[in-house]
Amino acid sequence: MHRGSAVVGLLLLVAGLTYAVATGSYKWHLHIKAERLRVEGVPVQARVSGRRDTVGRGGGTAR
């Protein structure tokens, strides 16, 4: 095998492994963040400025 081909192959292997590890780490980070938000939630401040009676799922008042 030609030495240049081996070097290119090694570089591609290292690049692929680096990409795989980076992708896995990012997905793990998102998983941990989602789990923390599920457990703790996020407090927010809101102001209700209006309300409308509607028909259907999620609309109107319970009767």
Residue pairs with C-beta under 8 A, 6 or more apart in sequence:
53 59
53 60
53 61
54 60
